[in-house]
Amino acid sequence: MSNNKYAKPTFSFSLLHPKNWGVWLGFGLLAIIVNLLPYSLLYRLGRFIGHIGMKYGKSRVHVTHRNLELAFPDMSEQERQAIVEDNFKNTGLALIETGITWFWPTWRFKRIIVDKDTHMLRKYTEEKQGVLLCCVHALNLEITARALGVLGIGGYGVFRPHNNPAYNFIQYWGRTHNGNTLIDRKDIKQMIRVLRQGKHLFYLADHDYGRNKSVFVPFFAVEDACTTTGTSILAYTSKCKIIPGSGFRNDQGKYEIMADISIGQDYPQKDEVAAAAYMNKYIEMLILRAPSQWMWLHKRFKTMADPQAKKACRYQ
């Protein structure tokens, strides 16, 4: 066994312990379903699961609705409710999309992706220039990551190991057997290393990760949204380029892969506050490509600028 605390999970017979049988059964069933059914039925099944989940996940419905109130105060209640309902259906579909990503053969997977515009990422790939590919927590993020690998422009993803060892092994395998590699979210040195080596690093700077290494800057209509400074830290230390990337699903059920804008020229990376506010504008742009496909269920505005304020008080 490796002494490296960030070593990738490997298979051992201990993963077959009866306490893990539920995990193996669940993923096995998911693999069978996504490979037997056509995409049209998988789409309907996933959204039906999300519809049912909405009826039982009242607390998450409240969080989603409240996020939209905070982010878009001028939006009508009718518009807001429509996004909430569609967002939950897309959340159910995310389970199916994960199965598609991890278990579909490449020939089938290629049928549902569209290389809409990835010219900037390809340009830097040819130049062997490191790229911080800033994506968002789209509900179909798993598909976006694999699509980039299938298109020959994959890279390194930042991930959080799962507490269940069997789940963690399957998750790692699902995300890395199609052209991508994973880096533990705590292994900052490795992130900087791969960027300096001219590789791509998928990075998600759109959630509230807490007060540590964060600043409070505008995000949509919220003037003091807790925002990570990780983007500017990685960019400054590695001298990499920055490209926003997305892979939202269109009305034809195709996932449009885009990585077409380089924002490295005027990015104020030495000023953490200005850099975070600058990046949030691009993150907003990505989310607005398909608002109901972003993870609104997360308490995006839970950390307050006032350290004395109660956490998540905006959601009470």
C-alpha positions as CSV (number, residue, x, y, z in Angstrom):
1,M,0.0,0.0,0.0
2,S,1.3,3.5,-0.9
3,N,2.3,5.9,1.8
4,N,1.0,8.8,-0.3
5,K,-2.0,10.1,1.5
6,Y,-3.4,11.2,-1.9
7,A,-2.9,7.9,-3.6
8,K,-5.7,6.8,-5.9
9,P,-8.0,4.1,-4.5
10,T,-7.3,0.6,-5.6
11,F,-9.4,-2.6,-5.6
12,S,-9.1,-5.0,-2.6
13,F,-11.4,-7.8,-1.5
14,S,-12.3,-5.8,1.6
15,L,-14.4,-3.7,-0.7
16,L,-16.7,-6.7,-1.2
17,H,-17.6,-6.8,2.5
18,P,-21.3,-7.2,3.1
19,K,-21.6,-3.6,4.4
20,N,-20.7,-2.5,0.9
21,W,-23.1,-4.7,-1.0
22,G,-25.7,-2.0,-1.2
23,V,-23.3,0.3,-3.0
24,W,-22.3,-2.4,-5.5
25,L,-25.9,-3.3,-6.1
26,G,-27.0,0.3,-6.6
27,F,-24.3,1.1,-9.1
28,G,-24.7,-2.3,-10.8
29,L,-28.4,-1.6,-11.3
30,L,-27.7,1.9,-12.6
31,A,-25.2,0.5,-15.1
32,I,-27.7,-2.0,-16.4
33,I,-30.5,0.5,-16.7
34,V,-28.5,3.1,-18.6
35,N,-27.1,0.5,-21.0
36,L,-30.5,-1.1,-21.7
37,L,-32.7,1.9,-22.2
38,P,-32.6,4.5,-25.0
39,Y,-31.6,8.0,-24.1
40,S,-35.2,9.3,-24.6
41,L,-36.5,6.9,-21.9
42,L,-33.5,7.6,-19.6
43,Y,-34.3,11.3,-19.9
44,R,-37.9,10.9,-18.9
45,L,-36.9,8.5,-16.1
46,G,-34.4,10.8,-14.6
47,R,-36.7,13.8,-14.6
48,F,-39.5,11.7,-13.1
49,I,-37.2,10.8,-10.3
50,G,-36.5,14.5,-9.7
51,H,-40.2,15.2,-9.8
52,I,-40.8,12.7,-7.0
53,G,-37.8,14.0,-5.1
54,M,-39.3,17.5,-5.1
55,K,-42.3,16.2,-3.3
56,Y,-40.2,14.7,-0.4
57,G,-37.3,17.2,-0.3
58,K,-39.2,20.2,1.0
59,S,-36.1,21.7,2.7
60,R,-34.2,21.6,-0.5
61,V,-37.1,23.1,-2.4
62,H,-37.0,26.0,0.1
63,V,-33.2,26.4,-0.4
64,T,-33.6,26.5,-4.2
65,H,-36.5,29.0,-4.1
66,R,-34.6,31.2,-1.7
67,N,-31.4,31.2,-3.8
68,L,-33.4,32.4,-6.8
69,E,-35.1,35.1,-4.6
70,L,-31.7,36.3,-3.5
71,A,-30.0,36.1,-6.9
72,F,-32.9,37.4,-9.0
73,P,-35.1,39.7,-6.9
74,D,-36.8,41.1,-10.0
75,M,-37.8,37.8,-11.3
76,S,-41.6,37.0,-11.2
77,E,-42.8,34.4,-8.8
78,Q,-44.1,32.4,-11.8
79,E,-40.7,32.4,-13.5
80,R,-39.0,31.5,-10.3
81,Q,-41.3,28.5,-9.6
82,A,-40.8,27.2,-13.1
83,I,-37.1,27.2,-12.6
84,V,-37.5,25.4,-9.3
85,E,-39.5,22.6,-10.8
86,D,-37.3,22.2,-13.8
87,N,-34.2,22.3,-11.5
88,F,-35.5,19.4,-9.5
89,K,-36.3,17.4,-12.5
90,N,-32.7,18.0,-13.8
91,T,-31.4,16.9,-10.4
92,G,-33.1,13.6,-10.8
93,L,-31.7,13.4,-14.3
94,A,-28.2,14.0,-12.9
95,L,-28.3,10.5,-11.4
96,I,-29.0,9.0,-14.8
97,E,-26.3,11.3,-16.4
98,T,-23.8,10.1,-13.9
99,G,-24.6,6.5,-15.0
100,I,-24.3,7.5,-18.7
101,T,-20.9,9.1,-18.0
102,W,-19.4,6.2,-16.0
103,F,-20.9,3.2,-17.8
104,W,-21.7,4.0,-21.5
105,P,-19.3,2.9,-24.1
106,T,-17.5,5.7,-25.9
107,W,-19.2,5.1,-29.3
108,R,-22.6,5.6,-27.7
109,F,-21.5,8.6,-25.5
110,K,-20.2,10.4,-28.6
111,R,-23.7,10.5,-30.0
112,I,-25.0,12.9,-27.3
113,I,-22.1,15.5,-27.2
114,V,-21.5,18.4,-29.5
115,D,-18.1,20.2,-29.7
116,K,-19.8,23.6,-30.0
117,D,-16.6,25.7,-29.5
118,T,-13.4,24.6,-27.8
119,H,-10.9,26.4,-29.9
120,M,-9.2,28.4,-27.1
121,L,-8.6,25.2,-25.0
122,R,-7.3,23.4,-28.1
123,K,-5.0,26.4,-28.9
124,Y,-3.4,26.3,-25.4
125,T,-3.2,22.5,-25.6
126,E,-1.1,22.7,-28.7
127,E,1.1,25.4,-27.1
128,K,1.5,23.2,-24.0
129,Q,0.2,26.0,-21.8
130,G,-1.4,25.2,-18.5
131,V,-5.1,26.0,-18.3
132,L,-7.4,26.5,-15.3
133,L,-10.7,25.4,-16.8
134,C,-13.3,27.1,-14.6
135,C,-16.5,25.2,-14.8
136,V,-19.6,25.4,-12.6
137,H,-21.6,22.9,-10.6
138,A,-23.9,22.1,-13.5
139,L,-26.1,19.1,-12.7
140,N,-24.6,17.4,-15.8
141,L,-21.0,18.2,-14.9
142,E,-20.0,14.5,-15.0
143,I,-20.9,14.4,-18.7
144,T,-19.0,17.7,-19.4
145,A,-15.8,16.2,-17.9
146,R,-16.0,13.0,-19.8
147,A,-16.9,14.8,-23.0
148,L,-13.7,16.8,-22.8
149,G,-11.7,13.6,-22.4
150,V,-13.5,11.9,-25.3
151,L,-12.8,15.0,-27.4
152,G,-9.1,14.7,-26.7
153,I,-8.8,17.7,-24.4
154,G,-9.3,16.1,-21.0
155,G,-7.3,17.0,-17.9
156,Y,-7.2,16.8,-14.1
157,G,-10.3,17.2,-12.0
158,V,-10.4,18.2,-8.3
159,F,-12.4,15.8,-6.2
160,R,-13.4,15.0,-2.7
161,P,-12.9,11.3,-1.7
162,H,-16.1,9.6,-0.6
163,N,-16.2,8.2,3.0
164,N,-17.4,4.8,1.8
165,P,-14.4,3.0,0.3
166,A,-16.5,1.0,-2.3
167,Y,-18.3,4.2,-3.5
168,N,-15.0,6.0,-3.6
169,F,-13.4,3.2,-5.7
170,I,-16.3,3.2,-8.2
171,Q,-16.4,7.0,-8.3
172,Y,-12.7,7.2,-9.0
173,W,-12.9,4.6,-11.7
174,G,-16.0,6.2,-13.3
175,R,-14.2,9.5,-13.6
176,T,-10.8,8.4,-14.7
177,H,-11.2,5.6,-17.3
178,N,-12.1,8.0,-20.1
179,G,-9.1,10.3,-20.4
180,N,-9.2,12.3,-17.2
181,T,-7.2,12.2,-13.9
182,L,-8.3,13.2,-10.4
183,I,-6.5,15.2,-7.8
184,D,-7.5,15.3,-4.1
185,R,-9.0,18.7,-3.3
186,K,-6.5,19.2,-0.5
187,D,-3.4,18.5,-2.7
188,I,-2.7,22.0,-3.8
189,K,0.9,21.3,-4.7
190,Q,-0.2,18.8,-7.3
191,M,-2.7,21.2,-8.8
192,I,0.0,23.8,-9.3
193,R,2.4,21.2,-10.6
194,V,0.1,20.0,-13.4
195,L,-0.7,23.5,-14.4
196,R,3.0,24.4,-14.6
197,Q,3.5,21.2,-16.7
198,G,1.1,22.6,-19.3
199,K,-2.0,20.4,-18.4
200,H,-5.6,21.4,-17.8
201,L,-7.2,21.5,-14.3
202,F,-10.9,21.5,-13.9
203,Y,-11.8,23.9,-11.2
204,L,-15.2,24.9,-9.7
205,A,-15.3,28.3,-8.0
206,D,-19.0,28.8,-7.9
207,H,-20.0,27.4,-4.5
208,D,-19.8,28.8,-0.9
209,Y,-16.8,26.9,0.6
210,G,-16.8,28.7,3.9
211,R,-14.8,31.7,5.2
212,N,-11.3,30.1,4.9
213,K,-9.5,31.5,1.8
214,S,-12.6,33.4,0.7
215,V,-13.7,37.0,0.2
216,F,-17.1,38.6,0.0
217,V,-18.0,40.0,-3.4
218,P,-21.0,40.4,-5.7
219,F,-22.6,37.3,-7.2
220,F,-25.8,38.0,-9.1
221,A,-27.8,40.4,-6.9
222,V,-26.1,39.4,-3.6
223,E,-23.4,42.0,-2.9
224,D,-21.5,40.0,-0.3
225,A,-21.4,36.4,-1.5
226,C,-18.7,34.3,0.0
227,T,-16.4,33.4,-2.9
228,T,-13.2,31.3,-2.9
229,T,-9.9,33.0,-3.8
230,G,-8.5,29.7,-5.1
231,T,-8.8,30.7,-8.7
232,S,-6.4,33.7,-8.3
233,I,-4.1,31.7,-6.0
234,L,-3.7,28.9,-8.6
235,A,-3.4,31.3,-11.5
236,Y,-0.8,33.5,-9.8
237,T,1.4,30.6,-8.6
238,S,1.3,28.6,-11.8
239,K,1.2,31.4,-14.5
240,C,-1.6,29.5,-16.3
241,K,-4.3,30.7,-18.6
242,I,-8.0,30.8,-17.4
243,I,-10.9,29.6,-19.6
244,P,-14.6,29.3,-18.5
245,G,-16.1,26.0,-19.6
246,S,-19.5,24.5,-19.8
247,G,-21.5,21.5,-21.2
248,F,-25.1,22.3,-20.9
249,R,-27.9,20.2,-22.5
250,N,-29.8,21.7,-25.3
251,D,-33.4,21.2,-26.4
252,Q,-32.4,18.3,-28.6
253,G,-30.8,16.3,-25.7
254,K,-27.3,17.1,-26.8
255,Y,-24.6,18.4,-24.5
256,E,-22.9,21.4,-26.0
257,I,-19.2,21.6,-24.9
258,M,-17.8,25.1,-24.8
259,A,-14.3,26.4,-23.8
260,D,-13.9,29.3,-26.1
261,I,-13.0,32.4,-24.0
262,S,-9.6,33.2,-22.5
263,I,-9.7,35.7,-19.7
264,G,-6.1,35.6,-18.6
265,Q,-5.1,38.9,-20.2
266,D,-6.8,41.4,-17.8
267,Y,-7.5,39.1,-14.9
268,P,-6.4,41.0,-11.7
269,Q,-4.9,37.9,-10.1
270,K,-2.8,39.7,-7.6
271,D,-5.8,41.4,-6.0
272,E,-7.9,38.6,-4.4
273,V,-11.0,40.7,-4.0
274,A,-11.0,42.1,-7.5
275,A,-10.1,38.7,-8.9
276,A,-13.0,37.0,-7.2
277,A,-15.5,39.6,-8.3
278,Y,-14.1,39.4,-11.8
279,M,-14.5,35.6,-12.0
280,N,-18.0,35.8,-10.6
281,K,-19.1,37.7,-13.7
282,Y,-17.9,34.9,-15.9
283,I,-19.5,32.3,-13.6
284,E,-22.8,34.2,-13.9
285,M,-22.4,34.1,-17.7
286,L,-22.0,30.3,-17.6
287,I,-25.0,29.8,-15.3
288,L,-27.2,32.0,-17.4
289,R,-26.6,29.7,-20.4
290,A,-29.0,27.3,-18.7
291,P,-30.2,28.5,-15.3
292,S,-32.3,25.5,-14.5
293,Q,-29.3,23.1,-15.0
294,W,-27.2,24.7,-12.2
295,M,-27.1,23.3,-8.7
296,W,-29.5,25.8,-6.9
297,L,-30.1,23.2,-4.1
298,H,-26.8,24.2,-2.5
299,K,-26.9,27.0,0.1
300,R,-24.8,29.4,-2.1
301,F,-25.2,32.3,0.3
302,K,-24.9,30.6,3.7
303,T,-21.7,32.3,4.9
304,M,-22.2,35.9,6.0
305,A,-19.6,38.7,5.8
306,D,-20.3,39.5,9.4
307,P,-18.6,36.7,11.4
308,Q,-21.1,37.3,14.2
309,A,-24.0,36.5,12.0
310,K,-25.6,33.1,12.2
311,K,-24.6,30.8,9.4
312,A,-27.3,30.3,6.7
313,C,-29.5,32.9,8.4
314,R,-30.6,34.0,4.9
315,Y,-32.4,30.7,4.6
316,Q,-34.5,30.9,7.7
